[in-house]
Amino acid sequence: MEAWLDANGLALPSRMDALEVAIAGALIVLALALGVFAQRSFGARASQFWKTHVAHHGEGLWERMPAILRHGVAALATSIVMSAYPWSAWGGLPIGLALGSAAALAAHQVLRGLGIPRWISWLVSSILFIALFSRAVGGLDAITATLDGVGVDVGRRRLSLLAITSALLVIVIIIAIVRLANRIVSHAIARTTTLDATQKLLGQKLATIAIVVAAFLFSIDLLGIDLTAFAVFSGAMGLAVGFGLQKTVGNLIAGIILLMDRSIKPGDVIVVGDSFGWVNKIGVRAVSVVTRDGKEHLIPNENLMTQEVENWSFTNRNVRVRIPVSVAYNCDLKVAQELMFAAAAESPRVLASPKPNVWLTGFGNDGVEHEILAWISDPESGVGNVRSDVLNRLWWKFKEAGVALPFAQRDIYVRSWPGEPLPVGRDRAPDEPTI
């Protein structure tokens, strides 16, 4: 054993090294105990706090908050232990194992909670473990030199495993930070009481764009990429936006304009062409309109800017429903009209103010035509069911009062039957057929 260690430039641990390992082990146990204590004492509170303030936009992270707190506190305490004393390689070995494991597990929980794919999360956690463990035992320079040695020179830059690994870490970390910042800012805007729903949605969209742009510029600077390298592609990108992405950019700008002028906002009941429903969401590309059948129509934002749109709840959510009704000519119109008014007033969705009304609209071929005018304040719940409820109530009221409904009637006058002479004073026309 000693010969093998001597051949590899290693030596058996001395008493001092063994003492360091024992002290380091005791401190590691204390750090892990602190992590468990933090989880049991503050894990539920941290989870509830995160669920209350951020979980509306990030449901996957608050469930992992106790585990994140345990591993994070353990990693922090272990890092303090490593930095507090110049440990030897033997003493740094258990510290590196504990620090790398705790930090890797905490990073895995955070990345999974933010929606990062599982394999990417484990890959980043493994890289973090190797880096922290190697640093603790003093072998990080050797690993970085080895990774940097495997690669090729491309112009003035070197493409190596170290550069690829660094770029992967930076990209994943930036994506995680963007998602976390977006959720926190979006939830903070949603909780603001001084803004209406449309202003909140616009603020969330603008904040998302600002966060993504800032993260892109920061990552470019962090990776050391020269922005002048993109100058060659600026003309091609301009052509792509002008031709291929014209509709996409137009819909994006139209969506921002819709949010700014507040002509259409979530919850409004609109009619666009053959689509009738309530606005569920105003996205970057399209507006989601949910119909009464449960179908979701995605209407491009540009169509809402260029086509005629009926907004039933733009300034007032009250909508008047017209219900046509006809009664027979021989019935009592006063009684029939009172029953129409009563049927509308008894319908649960019909408003008492403005109160319903009954109009006589005309004398038809078969009956006296009326129109029941009823107001509702929840058009997103549908209009046809209101008509159905009022007409059902009116049917039974007419039945009880004996009010007759009209039906088509035609009178046929027979001037003569076959074989009978024509009435006196009338001659058959030349082209009149003989019956």
C-alpha positions in Angstrom: 0.0 0.0 0.0 2.8 2.4 0.9 4.7 1.5 -2.2 1.6 2.3 -4.4 1.1 5.6 -2.6 4.8 6.5 -3.0 4.6 5.6 -6.7 1.7 8.0 -7.2 3.1 10.8 -5.1 0.7 10.2 -2.2 1.4 9.5 1.5 -0.5 7.9 4.3 -2.4 10.4 6.5 -0.5 11.5 9.6 -2.0 11.9 13.0 -2.6 15.6 12.2 -4.4 14.6 9.0 -6.5 12.1 10.9 -7.4 14.7 13.4 -8.4 17.1 10.7 -10.6 14.4 9.1 -12.3 13.8 12.5 -12.8 17.5 13.1 -14.1 18.0 9.5 -16.4 15.1 9.9 -17.9 16.5 13.1 -18.4 19.9 11.6 -20.0 18.3 8.5 -22.4 16.4 10.8 -23.2 19.7 12.5 -23.8 21.4 9.1 -26.1 18.6 8.0 -28.0 18.8 11.4 -28.4 22.6 10.8 -30.0 21.8 7.5 -32.4 19.3 9.0 -33.2 21.8 11.8 -33.9 24.6 9.2 -36.2 22.3 7.3 -38.2 21.2 10.3 -38.4 24.7 11.8 -38.8 26.9 8.8 -39.6 24.6 5.8 -43.4 24.8 6.2 -43.3 28.6 6.7 -41.0 29.2 3.7 -43.2 26.9 1.6 -46.4 28.8 2.7 -44.7 32.2 2.2 -43.6 31.2 -1.4 -47.0 29.7 -2.2 -48.8 32.9 -1.0 -46.5 35.4 -2.8 -45.2 33.6 -5.9 -46.9 30.2 -6.3 -49.6 31.6 -8.5 -47.0 31.8 -11.3 -44.7 29.0 -10.1 -46.6 26.1 -8.6 -43.7 23.7 -8.9 -41.2 25.5 -6.6 -43.1 25.9 -3.3 -43.5 22.2 -2.9 -39.7 21.8 -3.0 -39.0 24.7 -0.7 -38.4 22.5 2.5 -35.8 20.3 0.6 -34.2 23.4 -0.9 -33.9 25.0 2.5 -32.4 21.8 4.0 -29.8 21.3 1.3 -29.1 25.1 0.9 -28.5 25.6 4.6 -26.2 22.5 4.7 -24.3 23.8 1.7 -23.9 27.2 3.2 -22.7 25.9 6.6 -20.3 23.5 4.9 -18.8 26.3 2.7 -18.2 28.3 5.9 -16.4 25.4 7.4 -14.2 25.0 4.3 -13.3 28.7 4.2 -12.7 29.1 7.9 -9.5 27.0 8.0 -6.8 26.0 5.5 -7.6 22.3 5.4 -5.2 19.8 4.0 -6.2 17.4 1.1 -7.3 14.7 3.6 -9.4 17.2 5.6 -10.9 18.7 2.5 -12.0 15.4 1.2 -15.1 14.9 3.4 -15.8 18.6 3.3 -15.8 18.5 -0.5 -18.1 15.5 -0.6 -20.6 17.1 1.7 -20.4 20.5 0.1 -20.7 19.2 -3.4 -23.6 16.8 -2.6 -25.6 19.5 -0.7 -25.1 22.1 -3.3 -25.9 19.7 -6.2 -29.1 18.5 -4.5 -30.2 22.1 -3.8 -29.5 23.1 -7.4 -31.4 20.1 -8.6 -34.5 21.0 -6.5 -34.4 24.6 -7.7 -34.0 23.8 -11.4 -36.8 21.2 -11.3 -39.1 23.6 -9.5 -38.5 26.2 -12.2 -39.4 23.7 -15.0 -35.9 22.8 -16.2 -35.9 19.3 -17.8 -34.7 16.5 -15.5 -31.7 15.5 -17.5 -30.4 19.0 -17.7 -31.0 19.5 -14.0 -29.0 16.4 -13.1 -26.2 17.3 -15.6 -25.8 20.8 -14.1 -25.9 19.3 -10.6 -23.2 16.8 -11.5 -21.0 19.5 -12.9 -21.5 21.6 -9.8 -20.6 18.6 -7.5 -17.4 17.9 -9.5 -16.3 21.5 -9.4 -16.9 22.0 -5.7 -15.4 18.6 -4.7 -12.3 19.3 -6.9 -11.9 22.7 -5.4 -12.0 21.4 -1.9 -9.3 18.8 -2.5 -7.2 21.2 -4.6 -7.7 19.6 -8.0 -9.9 22.1 -9.8 -6.9 23.6 -11.8 -6.0 20.2 -13.1 -9.6 19.5 -14.3 -10.0 22.9 -16.0 -6.7 22.5 -17.7 -7.7 19.1 -18.9 -11.0 20.3 -20.2 -9.4 23.3 -21.9 -6.9 21.0 -23.6 -9.6 19.1 -25.4 -10.7 21.4 -28.1 -9.9 23.2 -31.4 -9.1 26.8 -32.3 -11.7 28.5 -34.4 -10.3 31.8 -35.5 -9.3 33.8 -32.5 -11.4 31.7 -30.1 -10.9 28.3 -28.7 -13.7 25.8 -28.7 -13.0 23.4 -25.9 -14.9 21.2 -23.4 -14.3 23.8 -20.8 -15.9 26.5 -23.0 -18.9 24.3 -23.8 -19.4 23.4 -20.2 -19.2 27.0 -19.1 -21.6 28.1 -21.8 -24.1 25.3 -20.7 -23.9 26.4 -17.1 -24.4 30.1 -18.0 -27.3 29.4 -20.3 -29.1 27.1 -17.7 -28.5 29.5 -14.9 -29.7 32.5 -16.9 -32.9 30.6 -18.0 -33.6 29.7 -14.3 -33.0 33.3 -13.2 -35.3 34.7 -15.9 -38.1 32.3 -15.0 -37.8 33.0 -11.3 -37.6 36.8 -11.8 -40.5 36.7 -14.3 -42.7 34.8 -11.8 -41.8 37.1 -8.9 -42.4 40.3 -10.9 -45.6 39.0 -12.5 -47.0 38.0 -9.2 -46.0 41.4 -7.6 -47.8 43.2 -10.5 -50.9 41.0 -10.1 -51.2 41.8 -6.4 -51.1 45.6 -7.1 -54.4 47.2 -6.2 -53.9 50.5 -8.1 -54.0 48.8 -11.6 -56.9 47.2 -13.4 -56.7 43.9 -15.1 -55.6 45.3 -18.4 -52.9 47.4 -17.0 -51.6 44.5 -14.9 -51.5 42.3 -18.0 -49.6 45.0 -20.0 -47.2 45.5 -17.1 -46.5 41.7 -16.9 -45.8 41.5 -20.7 -43.5 44.5 -20.6 -41.7 43.2 -17.6 -41.2 39.8 -19.3 -39.7 41.5 -22.4 -37.4 43.7 -20.2 -36.2 40.7 -18.2 -35.5 38.6 -21.3 -33.6 41.4 -23.0 -31.5 42.2 -19.9 -30.7 38.5 -19.4 -29.7 38.1 -23.1 -27.3 41.1 -22.9 -25.9 39.9 -19.6 -25.3 36.4 -20.9 -23.7 37.7 -24.1 -21.3 39.7 -21.9 -20.7 36.9 -19.5 -19.8 34.5 -22.3 -17.5 37.0 -23.9 -19.2 37.0 -27.2 -18.4 40.0 -29.4 -21.7 41.6 -30.5 -20.0 42.8 -33.7 -20.1 39.2 -34.9 -23.8 39.6 -35.4 -23.4 42.7 -37.7 -23.2 40.4 -40.7 -26.6 38.9 -39.9 -28.4 42.1 -39.1 -29.4 42.7 -42.8 -30.7 39.1 -43.1 -32.6 39.4 -39.8 -34.1 42.7 -41.1 -35.3 40.9 -44.2 -36.7 38.0 -42.2 -38.7 40.4 -40.0 -39.8 42.3 -43.1 -41.0 39.2 -44.9 -41.2 36.0 -42.9 -41.9 37.5 -39.5 -44.1 40.4 -40.6 -47.3 38.8 -39.3 -45.6 37.8 -36.0 -44.3 41.2 -35.3 -47.6 42.8 -36.4 -49.5 40.6 -34.0 -47.0 41.4 -31.2 -47.4 45.2 -31.7 -51.2 44.8 -32.1 -51.3 42.9 -28.8 -49.4 45.7 -27.0 -51.7 48.3 -28.5 -54.8 46.4 -27.4 -53.5 46.3 -23.8 -52.5 50.0 -23.9 -55.8 51.4 -25.2 -57.8 48.9 -23.0 -60.4 48.4 -25.8 -60.3 44.6 -25.2 -59.4 43.1 -21.8 -59.7 39.7 -20.2 -63.3 38.9 -19.2 -64.9 41.0 -22.0 -67.6 39.4 -24.1 -66.9 40.0 -27.7 -68.1 39.1 -31.2 -65.6 38.8 -34.0 -67.0 37.4 -37.2 -68.6 34.1 -36.3 -66.8 33.8 -33.0 -68.8 34.8 -29.9 -67.4 34.3 -26.3 -65.5 35.9 -23.5 -61.8 36.8 -23.6 -59.8 34.4 -21.6 -56.3 35.6 -22.3 -54.5 38.2 -24.4 -51.3 36.6 -25.6 -48.3 37.8 -27.6 -49.6 36.4 -30.8 -53.4 35.9 -30.4 -56.4 36.5 -28.1 -58.0 33.4 -26.6 -61.9 33.6 -26.8 -63.8 30.8 -25.1 -67.3 30.1 -26.5 -70.3 28.8 -24.7 -69.6 25.4 -26.2 -66.3 25.2 -24.4 -64.3 25.8 -27.6 -61.3 28.1 -27.5 -60.8 30.3 -30.5 -57.4 31.8 -31.0 -57.9 35.0 -32.9 -54.7 36.9 -34.1 -54.3 40.2 -32.5 -54.0 41.9 -35.9 -57.5 40.8 -36.7 -58.9 42.6 -33.7 -57.2 45.8 -34.9 -58.4 45.7 -38.5 -61.8 44.0 -38.2 -65.1 45.2 -36.7 -65.4 43.9 -33.1 -68.5 43.9 -30.9 -67.5 44.4 -27.3 -70.6 43.7 -25.1 -68.8 44.8 -21.9 -66.6 47.6 -23.0 -68.0 50.4 -20.8 -70.9 48.5 -19.2 -71.5 44.8 -18.6 -75.3 45.1 -18.9 -76.7 43.6 -22.1 -80.3 43.7 -23.3 -81.8 40.4 -24.6 -84.6 40.5 -27.1 -87.1 37.7 -26.9 -89.8 37.7 -29.7 -93.3 36.4 -28.8 -96.6 36.2 -30.7 -100.1 35.7 -29.4 -103.4 35.0 -31.2 -105.6 37.8 -32.3 -108.6 36.6 -30.2 -106.7 36.7 -26.8 -106.7 39.5 -24.2 -103.5 41.5 -25.1 -103.4 43.2 -21.7 -103.3 39.8 -19.8 -100.8 38.4 -22.3 -98.4 41.4 -21.9 -98.6 41.2 -18.1 -97.7 37.5 -18.3 -94.7 38.3 -20.5 -93.5 40.8 -18.1 -93.9 38.4 -15.1 -92.1 35.6 -16.9 -89.1 37.9 -17.6 -89.1 39.3 -14.1 -89.1 35.9 -12.5 -86.0 34.7 -14.5 -83.1 34.6 -12.0 -80.5 36.1 -14.4 -82.8 39.0 -15.5 -81.9 42.3 -13.7 -84.5 44.1 -11.7 -82.9 47.4 -12.7 -83.1 48.2 -15.5 -86.5 46.4 -15.3 -87.7 44.2 -18.2 -90.2 45.6 -20.7 -92.7 44.4 -23.3 -93.2 46.0 -26.7 -95.9 45.4 -29.3 -93.9 45.4 -32.5 -96.5 44.6 -35.2 -99.6 42.9 -36.4 -98.5 39.8 -38.3 -100.2 37.5 -40.6 -100.9 34.9 -37.9 -100.8 36.8 -34.6 -99.9 39.9 -32.7 -96.1 40.2 -32.5 -94.4 41.3 -29.2 -90.8 41.6 -28.0 -89.7 41.0 -24.4 -86.7 43.2 -23.5 -84.7 41.9 -20.6 -81.3 43.1 -19.1 -78.6 40.8 -17.9 -75.1 41.6 -16.4 -73.3 38.3 -17.1 -73.2 37.9 -20.9 -70.3 35.5 -20.6 -72.7 32.9 -19.2 -74.7 32.9 -22.5 -77.8 34.6 -23.9 -79.7 31.6 -25.4 -80.3 30.1 -21.9 -82.0 33.3 -20.8 -84.4 33.2 -23.7 -85.1 29.5 -23.0 -85.8 30.2 -19.3 -88.2 33.1 -20.0 -90.0 31.2 -22.8 -90.4 28.1 -20.6 -91.9 30.2 -17.8 -94.2 32.0 -20.3 -95.4 28.8 -21.8 -96.9 27.6 -18.5 -98.3 31.0 -17.7 -100.1 31.1 -21.1 -101.4 27.5 -20.4 -102.8 28.5 -17.0 -104.4 31.8 -18.3 -105.8 30.3 -21.5 -103.8 32.6 -23.8 -103.6 31.0 -27.2 -100.5 31.0 -29.4 -100.9 31.7 -33.1 -100.4 29.2 -35.8 -100.4 29.5 -39.6 -103.9 29.8 -41.1 -105.0 30.1 -44.7 -108.6 30.6 -46.0 -109.5 29.0 -49.4 -112.5 30.3 -51.3 -114.0 27.9 -53.9 -115.8 29.8 -56.6 -117.4 26.7 -58.2 -117.2 22.9 -58.2 -116.9 20.7 -61.3 -120.1 20.5 -63.3 -121.7 23.5 -61.6 -122.6 26.6 -63.6 -120.7 29.8 -63.0 -122.4 32.5 -60.9 -124.5 34.9 -62.8 -122.6 37.8 -64.3 -119.3 36.0 -64.5 -117.7 34.5 -67.6 -114.7 32.2 -67.7 -111.5 33.9 -68.8 -110.0 32.5 -72.0 -106.9 31.1 -70.2 -108.8 30.0 -67.0 -108.6 26.3 -66.6 -111.7 24.2 -66.0 -111.7 22.6 -62.5 
